Amino acid sequence: MKRREFLKTTGLGAVATMAAPMWTWPAQGGGQRPNIIFIFSDDYGIGGVGCYGSDKYKTPNLDALAKAGMRFEYCFSAPLCAPSRAMCMTGRYAFRTGVVDNGTGGRAMPDKETTIAKVLKQAGYATAESGKWRQLQYLTTKEEAAAWGFDEYLAWGVAGKGERYWDPSYDKNGTLLADTKGKFGPDLLHDFAVDFIQRNQGGPFFLYYPMVSIHGQLFRTPDSKEGGDLYTDNIAYMDKLVGKLVAEVDRLKLREKTLIVFTGDNGCVGSRTLGGRPIDGAKGSMKEGGSRVPLIVNWKGATPEGQVSKDLVDFSDFFPTFAELAGAKLPEGVTIDGRSFAPQLRGQSGKPREWVYVQLGDKRYVRDARWKLNNDGQLFDMKEAPFREIPVAADSSEAEAQVARKRLQAVLDDLKAQDQWAGQAGAKPARQKKDKTQKKERRKGLKK
């Protein structure tokens, strides 16, 4: 069935644009439901962020956001982009959506999954996507975007190919963007995002801004100097664009009405260091460095300034958090794995989750504040993470380790029992194929 026939048959295009009920939310941070700007950086773990202790990379604008807002120490994505983005968009773990790897995005379709954009749209929000789209099925027409809950979009990756940086190949509401020769893609995405904010400054609006930076193959930026380090340049330019966006929110006097959230979709490519120590694991790895990412939240007048939270957060949590802040209803009859951390953003203790779940293909683990258990039965003491995972023998007599193993195994067993994709073809071959791609990307992306 063709995509347009599919949309017509299911009626999704109509559903996504129906007149939506308005919901109220108690006065906070400007006395109204906040606008929400949700920013991703591509391939960007904690090792590249100044305020997380990066030894080399300077991020003054991200640091300023954290200083005036909140920084979360323990935020966990999936180790690759598609499962991470699908998880945050749906609030559901990979085994529910089927997006267990970068090669399985087609399993998630708008007749089966409801995105946070659609939930916010139904609550009266204007919605837009600006950036990378490769996590879910179909985003090549405005009708398909509407089925996912977006009023408009400017996207790279909808056809699975094309340049993302210089002379980019971007799709704007179903039409290939013209006149991109000699232009830097991240600037075009920034301009689209700013234009959307300006046109919807009366609010509320939801801007999903998954930046194409800093994924390899890396090229010079408009600010690069001859002989400079491309990785450093691209981090600096990404940080600059975040600063420019925040400045525009300030100029429009929307800062107290706008929640700004910044994170990365998976760990860095290659090892990065904090305090002179290399992070254990990177993009594509099931070690700590593959999934531990920055999370900075800023809502002037609402979020506590300069607070560093040690609460556990995983990518399924964004969905219920945004819905709660927007006063929106969660979809009925749908299992949402996330737990809202909206209370923490208002300076309250909330109900932090006790564990996070990470999956990539047929590999998975559960991690709490101290211990991590893989689905192959390996237990690790994480007291030295993100630098080292200390293996704990299966026959260890340490009482605390025994209790942790039993507790985390019960979580894994429960989640496995709910796994509708277990044993089905597709996940493992996709993982094996991506491994080769990752090695090639690392070689290209780190060339200086």
C-alpha positions as CSV (number, residue, x, y, z in Angstrom):
1,M,0.0,0.0,0.0
2,K,1.3,3.4,-0.9
3,R,1.9,5.9,1.9
4,R,-0.9,8.3,0.7
5,E,-3.3,5.4,0.5
6,F,-2.3,4.3,3.9
7,L,-2.9,7.8,5.4
8,K,-6.3,8.1,3.6
9,T,-7.4,4.6,4.7
10,T,-6.5,5.1,8.4
11,G,-7.7,8.7,8.5
12,L,-4.5,9.8,10.3
13,G,-4.1,13.0,8.3
14,A,-7.5,14.1,9.6
15,V,-7.0,12.9,13.1
16,A,-3.8,14.8,13.6
17,T,-5.3,18.1,12.5
18,M,-8.6,17.9,14.3
19,A,-9.7,20.8,16.5
20,A,-8.1,20.0,19.8
21,P,-9.5,20.6,23.4
22,M,-7.6,23.2,25.4
23,W,-6.2,22.2,28.7
24,T,-5.2,24.4,31.7
25,W,-2.2,24.2,33.9
26,P,-1.5,25.9,37.2
27,A,0.4,29.2,37.0
28,Q,4.2,28.7,36.9
29,G,7.1,30.3,35.2
30,G,5.1,33.1,33.6
31,G,1.6,32.0,34.5
32,Q,0.8,29.7,31.5
33,R,1.7,26.4,30.0
34,P,5.2,26.6,28.7
35,N,6.3,26.6,25.1
36,I,8.7,23.6,24.7
37,I,11.9,23.6,22.7
38,F,13.4,20.1,22.7
39,I,17.0,20.2,21.3
40,F,19.0,17.1,20.3
41,S,22.6,17.1,19.3
42,D,23.7,14.1,17.2
43,D,26.4,11.8,18.5
44,Y,27.0,13.9,21.6
45,G,27.7,12.4,25.0
46,I,28.8,14.0,28.2
47,G,32.4,14.0,27.2
48,G,31.9,16.9,24.8
49,V,30.1,19.3,27.3
50,G,32.0,21.9,29.3
51,C,29.7,21.9,32.3
52,Y,30.0,18.1,32.6
53,G,33.8,18.4,32.9
54,S,35.0,18.0,29.4
55,D,38.8,18.4,29.3
56,K,39.0,19.9,25.8
57,Y,35.7,21.2,24.4
58,K,34.2,24.6,25.4
59,T,30.5,25.0,25.4
60,P,29.8,28.5,27.0
61,N,26.1,28.6,25.8
62,L,25.2,25.2,27.1
63,D,27.1,26.0,30.3
64,A,25.1,29.2,30.7
65,L,21.8,27.3,30.2
66,A,22.8,24.8,32.9
67,K,24.0,27.6,35.3
68,A,20.6,29.3,35.0
69,G,18.7,26.1,35.1
70,M,19.2,22.4,35.9
71,R,21.7,19.8,34.8
72,F,21.0,16.1,35.2
73,E,24.0,13.8,35.9
74,Y,22.3,10.5,35.0
75,C,20.4,10.7,31.7
76,F,20.4,7.6,29.5
77,S,19.6,7.2,25.8
78,A,19.9,4.2,23.6
79,P,23.4,3.7,22.1
80,L,22.3,4.7,18.6
81,C,20.1,7.4,17.2
82,A,16.9,5.7,15.9
83,P,16.0,3.8,19.0
84,S,16.8,6.9,21.2
85,R,14.6,9.2,19.1
86,A,11.8,6.7,18.8
87,M,11.8,6.2,22.6
88,C,11.7,9.9,23.4
89,M,9.0,10.6,20.8
90,T,6.7,7.8,22.0
91,G,7.6,7.4,25.6
92,R,7.9,3.7,25.0
93,Y,10.8,1.2,25.1
94,A,12.2,-0.3,21.9
95,F,10.7,-3.7,22.4
96,R,7.2,-2.1,22.3
97,T,7.7,0.0,19.1
98,G,10.1,-2.4,17.4
99,V,12.7,0.4,16.8
100,V,15.4,-1.6,18.4
101,D,18.2,-0.5,16.1
102,N,18.9,2.0,13.3
103,G,17.6,-0.4,10.7
104,T,14.2,-1.0,12.2
105,G,12.5,2.5,12.2
106,G,9.9,1.3,9.7
107,R,8.3,-0.8,12.4
108,A,6.9,2.3,14.1
109,M,4.0,3.9,12.1
110,P,1.4,6.5,13.1
111,D,-1.4,4.0,13.2
112,K,0.5,2.1,15.9
113,E,2.4,4.8,17.8
114,T,1.4,8.2,19.2
115,T,4.2,10.8,19.5
116,I,4.5,13.6,22.0
117,A,4.0,16.0,19.2
118,K,0.5,14.6,18.5
119,V,-0.4,14.7,22.2
120,L,0.7,18.3,22.4
121,K,-1.0,19.2,19.2
122,Q,-4.3,17.8,20.6
123,A,-3.7,20.0,23.6
124,G,-3.6,23.2,21.5
125,Y,0.1,23.5,20.7
126,A,1.6,24.6,17.4
127,T,4.2,21.9,16.5
128,A,7.2,21.8,14.2
129,E,10.3,19.6,13.5
130,S,13.6,21.1,12.4
131,G,16.4,18.7,11.8
132,K,17.2,15.0,11.5
133,W,14.3,12.6,11.0
134,R,15.3,8.9,10.9
135,Q,13.6,7.4,13.9
136,L,10.1,6.6,12.7
137,Q,8.4,5.7,9.4
138,Y,7.3,8.2,6.8
139,L,8.0,11.9,6.9
140,T,8.0,12.9,3.2
141,T,4.7,14.9,2.9
142,K,2.9,17.4,5.1
143,E,0.1,14.9,5.5
144,E,2.6,12.3,6.9
145,A,4.0,14.9,9.2
146,A,0.5,15.7,10.4
147,A,-0.1,12.0,11.1
148,W,2.9,12.2,13.6
149,G,1.5,15.5,15.1
150,F,3.7,18.1,13.3
151,D,2.2,21.1,11.6
152,E,5.3,21.7,9.6
153,Y,8.9,20.5,9.2
154,L,12.3,21.0,7.7
155,A,14.1,17.7,7.7
156,W,17.2,15.9,6.7
157,G,17.3,12.2,6.2
158,V,13.7,11.6,5.1
159,A,14.8,9.8,2.0
160,G,17.8,8.2,3.8
161,K,20.4,10.1,1.8
162,G,21.7,13.5,0.8
163,E,24.1,16.0,2.4
164,R,23.4,17.3,5.9
165,Y,26.1,20.1,6.1
166,W,27.2,22.1,3.0
167,D,24.9,22.2,0.0
168,P,22.3,20.2,2.1
169,S,19.5,18.1,0.8
170,Y,16.5,19.0,3.1
171,D,12.8,18.4,2.7
172,K,10.4,21.3,3.7
173,N,6.8,20.2,4.1
174,G,7.1,17.6,1.3
175,T,9.2,19.7,-1.1
176,L,13.0,19.6,-1.6
177,L,14.4,22.8,-0.3
178,A,15.7,25.0,-3.1
179,D,18.7,27.4,-3.2
180,T,21.0,25.5,-0.8
181,K,24.1,25.8,-2.8
182,G,27.0,27.2,-0.7
183,K,24.8,27.2,2.4
184,F,25.5,25.4,5.7
185,G,22.7,23.1,6.7
186,P,22.7,23.8,10.4
187,D,22.2,27.5,9.7
188,L,19.1,26.7,7.6
189,L,17.6,24.5,10.3
190,H,18.3,27.3,12.8
191,D,16.6,29.9,10.6
192,F,13.5,27.6,10.2
193,A,13.3,27.1,13.9
194,V,13.6,30.8,14.6
195,D,10.9,31.6,12.0
196,F,8.6,29.0,13.6
197,I,9.1,30.6,17.0
198,Q,8.5,34.1,15.7
199,R,5.3,33.1,13.9
200,N,4.0,31.3,17.0
201,Q,5.2,33.5,19.8
202,G,1.7,33.9,21.1
203,G,2.1,30.2,22.1
204,P,1.9,27.6,23.2
205,F,4.3,25.9,20.7
206,F,6.4,22.7,20.6
207,L,9.6,22.8,18.6
208,Y,11.4,19.5,18.1
209,Y,14.9,20.5,17.1
210,P,17.1,17.4,16.4
211,M,20.3,19.1,15.2
212,V,22.3,17.4,12.4
213,S,25.5,18.3,14.3
214,I,27.9,16.8,15.3
215,H,27.6,13.5,13.4
216,G,30.4,12.6,11.1
217,Q,31.6,12.9,8.3
218,L,32.6,16.3,9.7
219,F,33.4,19.4,7.6
220,R,34.5,22.9,8.3
221,T,31.9,25.2,9.8
222,P,31.4,28.9,8.7
223,D,33.7,29.8,11.7
224,S,36.4,27.2,11.1
225,K,40.0,28.4,10.6
226,E,42.5,26.7,8.3
227,G,44.1,23.7,10.0
228,G,41.7,23.7,12.9
229,D,40.3,20.6,14.6
230,L,37.0,19.7,13.0
231,Y,35.5,18.1,16.0
232,T,36.2,21.1,18.2
233,D,34.9,23.4,15.5
234,N,31.7,21.6,15.1
235,I,31.0,21.4,18.8
236,A,31.7,25.1,19.1
237,Y,29.3,25.9,16.2
238,M,26.6,23.7,17.6
239,D,26.9,25.5,20.9
240,K,26.8,28.8,19.1
241,L,23.5,27.9,17.4
242,V,22.0,27.0,20.7
243,G,23.1,30.3,22.1
244,K,21.6,32.2,19.1
245,L,18.3,30.3,19.6
246,V,18.2,31.2,23.3
247,A,19.0,34.8,22.4
248,E,16.0,34.9,20.0
249,V,13.7,33.6,22.8
250,D,15.1,36.4,25.0
251,R,14.5,39.0,22.3
252,L,10.9,38.0,21.9
253,K,10.5,38.1,25.7
254,L,9.5,34.5,25.8
255,R,12.1,33.2,28.2
256,E,9.8,32.9,31.2
257,K,7.2,31.2,29.1
258,T,9.5,28.7,27.4
259,L,11.0,25.4,28.6
260,I,14.3,24.7,26.8
261,V,15.6,21.1,27.0
262,F,19.0,20.0,25.5
263,T,20.3,16.5,25.2
264,G,22.3,14.2,22.9
265,D,20.9,11.1,21.1
266,N,23.7,8.7,22.1
267,G,27.3,8.7,23.3
268,C,30.2,10.3,21.5
269,V,32.0,8.8,18.5
270,G,35.3,7.6,20.1
271,S,36.4,8.1,23.7
272,R,36.3,11.4,25.4
273,T,37.8,12.4,28.7
274,L,36.6,14.0,31.9
275,G,39.2,15.2,34.4
276,G,41.9,13.4,32.4
277,R,40.1,10.0,32.5
278,P,38.6,8.4,29.4
279,I,34.9,7.5,29.4
280,D,34.3,3.8,29.1
281,G,32.4,3.2,25.9
282,A,31.1,5.3,23.0
283,K,28.4,5.4,20.4
284,G,27.1,1.9,19.6
285,S,28.5,0.4,22.8
286,M,26.4,-1.1,25.6
287,K,28.9,0.4,28.1
288,E,28.2,3.6,30.0
289,G,29.7,5.9,27.4
290,G,27.3,4.6,24.8
291,S,24.2,5.9,26.5
292,R,25.0,8.4,29.2
293,V,24.2,11.8,27.7
294,P,23.9,15.4,28.8
295,L,20.5,16.7,29.9
296,I,20.2,20.4,30.5
297,V,16.8,22.0,31.3
298,N,16.1,25.7,31.6
299,W,12.8,27.5,32.3
300,K,13.4,30.9,33.7
301,G,11.4,31.5,36.9
302,A,10.4,27.8,37.2
303,T,13.5,25.5,37.2
304,P,15.9,26.0,40.2
305,E,19.0,27.9,39.1
306,G,22.3,26.0,39.1
307,Q,20.9,22.8,40.5
308,V,22.6,19.5,39.6
309,S,20.2,16.5,39.9
310,K,21.4,12.9,40.5
311,D,17.9,11.5,39.7
312,L,17.9,8.8,37.0
313,V,16.3,9.8,33.7
314,D,15.9,7.7,30.6
315,F,14.6,8.8,27.2
316,S,11.1,7.4,27.7
317,D,10.6,10.1,30.4
318,F,10.4,13.1,28.1
319,F,7.0,12.1,26.8
320,P,5.1,12.2,30.2
321,T,7.1,15.1,31.4
322,F,6.2,17.3,28.5
323,A,2.6,16.1,28.6
324,E,2.3,17.0,32.3
325,L,3.8,20.5,31.9
326,A,1.4,21.1,29.0
327,G,-1.6,19.8,30.8
328,A,-2.2,17.3,28.0
329,K,-3.8,13.9,28.3
330,L,-1.8,10.8,27.7
331,P,-3.1,8.5,25.0
332,E,-5.6,5.9,26.3
333,G,-4.8,2.2,26.1
334,V,-1.1,2.8,25.5
335,T,1.7,1.6,27.7
336,I,3.9,4.6,28.5
337,D,7.2,3.5,30.1
338,G,8.4,6.9,31.0
339,R,8.0,8.6,34.4
340,S,7.5,12.4,34.5
341,F,10.2,14.5,36.1
342,A,8.1,17.6,35.8
343,P,8.0,18.0,39.6
344,Q,11.8,18.2,39.7
345,L,11.7,21.0,37.1
346,R,9.5,23.0,39.5
347,G,12.0,22.4,42.4
348,Q,10.0,19.6,44.0
349,S,11.3,16.1,44.9
350,G,8.9,14.2,42.6
351,K,9.1,10.4,42.3
352,P,12.4,9.6,40.7
353,R,12.7,6.3,38.9
354,E,14.6,3.5,40.6
355,W,16.2,2.2,37.4
356,V,16.8,2.9,33.7
357,Y,16.5,0.5,30.8
358,V,18.8,0.4,27.8
359,Q,18.3,-1.7,24.7
360,L,20.1,-2.1,21.4
361,G,19.0,-5.0,19.1
362,D,18.9,-8.1,21.2
363,K,21.2,-6.6,23.9
364,R,19.8,-4.9,27.0
365,Y,20.5,-3.9,30.5
366,V,18.9,-2.4,33.6
367,R,20.9,0.1,35.7
368,D,20.2,1.7,39.0
369,A,22.2,4.3,40.9
370,R,24.9,1.7,41.8
371,W,24.5,-1.5,39.9
372,K,24.0,-2.6,36.3
373,L,22.8,-6.0,35.0
374,N,23.0,-7.2,31.4
375,N,20.6,-9.6,29.9
376,D,23.4,-12.2,29.7
377,G,23.6,-12.2,33.5
378,Q,26.7,-10.0,33.9
379,L,26.5,-7.7,37.0
380,F,28.6,-4.6,37.3
381,D,29.3,-2.3,40.2
382,M,29.0,1.2,38.7
383,K,30.5,3.2,41.5
384,E,33.3,4.4,39.2
385,A,31.2,5.1,36.2
386,P,31.5,6.5,33.6
387,F,35.1,5.6,33.7
388,R,35.0,2.0,34.7
389,E,32.4,-0.8,35.1
390,I,33.6,-3.3,37.8
391,P,32.4,-6.9,37.0
392,V,30.9,-8.8,39.9
393,A,31.2,-12.6,39.9
394,A,28.0,-14.5,39.7
395,D,29.0,-16.4,42.9
396,S,30.0,-13.2,44.8
397,S,29.1,-13.4,48.5
398,E,28.7,-9.6,48.8
399,A,25.2,-9.2,50.2
400,E,24.5,-5.9,48.5
401,A,25.5,-7.3,45.1
402,Q,23.3,-10.4,45.6
403,V,20.3,-8.2,46.5
404,A,21.0,-5.9,43.5
405,R,21.2,-8.9,41.1
406,K,17.9,-10.3,42.3
407,R,16.2,-6.9,42.1
408,L,17.5,-6.0,38.6
409,Q,16.9,-9.5,37.2
410,A,13.2,-9.3,38.2
411,V,13.0,-6.0,36.2
412,L,14.6,-7.6,33.2
413,D,12.4,-10.7,33.4
414,D,9.3,-8.5,33.6
415,L,10.3,-6.4,30.6
416,K,11.2,-9.5,28.6
417,A,7.8,-11.0,29.2
418,Q,6.3,-8.0,27.6
419,D,8.6,-8.1,24.5
420,Q,6.4,-8.6,21.4
421,W,9.5,-8.5,19.1
422,A,11.5,-11.2,21.0
423,G,13.0,-13.8,18.6
424,Q,11.7,-12.1,15.4
425,A,14.1,-11.6,12.5
426,G,15.5,-8.2,11.8
427,A,17.0,-6.9,15.0
428,K,20.3,-8.8,15.1
429,P,21.1,-8.5,11.4
430,A,20.5,-4.8,11.5
431,R,22.9,-4.5,14.5
432,Q,25.6,-6.4,12.6
433,K,25.2,-4.3,9.6
434,K,25.4,-1.1,11.6
435,D,28.6,-2.2,13.4
436,K,30.4,-1.9,10.0
437,T,28.8,1.4,9.3
438,Q,29.9,2.8,12.7
439,K,33.5,1.8,12.1
440,K,33.5,3.6,8.7
441,E,31.8,6.7,10.3
442,R,34.4,6.9,13.0
443,R,37.3,6.8,10.5
444,K,35.7,9.6,8.4
445,G,34.3,11.7,11.3
446,L,37.6,11.9,13.2
447,K,39.8,12.9,10.3
448,K,41.3,16.3,11.0
